[in-house]
Amino acid sequence: MQHAKRKFVPKLDYLTSPGWLDGPDGRKNAGLPEGGPACVITNMAIMGFDPDSKQMVLKGCFEGVSQKDVLENMGFAVDTSRATQITPPSAEELAILREKCDPQRLILGK
């Protein structure tokens, strides 16, 4: 997913896929099954969720991207205290992504 401020908004107009909603019991209170998102992967970073609060956190930035770049492209602040630099995928991992996961290049592009 392209990391853009219009995709990381402070308040949604419409929700298609509920995540943690308003915190650790949000899904349960809404009558949804256990589980929820583990991470959000963008072209800039990997976002995760705090195990206790379920608030989004920055897990790491891809090579050449700073925490500042990530935050400037979000409409809300996230905890960056545990963020690391993410190692780029290996040639083997890229081949799997391109050939097995997205052979039509609908997500990864050309």
N, C-alpha and C positions, 0 to 999 in steps of 0.2 A: 504494500500500500504506500502511496505517496504521502509523506509526512507534511501536512499543511495545516495552518491555523484553522481553516474552514472545516477540517475533519476532527480536530480536537477542540471542541467548543465547550464553554462552561455550562451551557444548558441546551438540552436537545429539544427540537421542535417535534420530532417523531422518533420513536424507538422501535427498531426492527428486530434486534437481537439483544435481549437483556443479558447484561453481565452480572456484576455484583449488586447492581441497583444502589441502594443507600447504605451498604456496609455488609458485615459478615452474615447477618440474618436476613438480608434483603430478599434473596431468592426464596428462602423458606416462608417468609411473611407474605410473599406474592403467590405462594402455592406452586412454585417451580421446583423441579428436581434438584438434588444436590449437584454440586459441581460448579462450573462457571469458567470464565476465561483464565488461562494460565499466562498468556503473554500476547502482546500486540507487536508485530514485526513491521517496520516501515523501511523505507529506503535510507533512513538516517540513523535509526536506533532500534533497540528492543526495549519495550516497556513491559514491566511485570506488575504484580499486585502484592502489596504487603500481606503477609500471611495472617496477621491479626485484624487489621482495619479494613483490608481489601481495597485500600486506596491505590491508585496507579502510582508506580514509581519508575524511575529511569534505571534500567538494569545496565545498559551500556550503549555506547555510541560506536558506529562503524568508523573505519579508518578515514581520517580527513574531516570528520564531523566533531564539533565541540559540543559540550553540554549547553553552552550559550546558543548555538545554532538550533538545537533541538527545542529549547525553551522559547526561543523567539518565534518558533513555528507552532506554538500551542496557545490556546486561549485560556489556559489555566496553569498554575504552578504544580510541579510534582517534586517529590523528594529525589534528590540527585546524590545523596551522601554515600550510597553504595554502588554508584555507577562505575563501570570499568570500560576500557577500550576493548572492543570486540575484534577478535582475530578474523580476518577475511576468510571466506570459505576456500577449501582446497580445490584443486582442479577436479578431483574425484567427486566432491560434494556438488560443485557447479554442474558437472556432467549429469549427475542424478537429478538435480533440480530442472535442468533444461531438457533432458531426454525422457525422464520418467514422470516427473511431477507436472511439468508444463510444456509438453512437446509442441503445442500449438502457439506457444508464447503469448497466451492471453493475459498472464500476470507479469511475467518477467520481462516482456518486451524483447526486442531483437538484440 
